[in-house]
């Protein structure tokens, strides 16, 4: 879909000038394409009030849990995999010095 300023007018909630690579806690949301489609639930379903992950949802959860192994300057906090999106709190504990 092409960008249409009349439809795609979401305002950024990012703080202007803030360096998001700096240490701190960050709340993230990752959505799948066409998340509004009720038939498209790529990560699993909610059954009896509980999220039941499918194999793709398990893969998302496993990749989240393995992030600190790949990036030792990260600490994971609460997270939840939903049927068509993901929420998590991630902490950057230190910034690696730039090596040139």
Helices and strands as residue ranges (DSSP letters): E 24-31, E 44-47, E 50-53, H 55-70, E 74-81, E 85-92
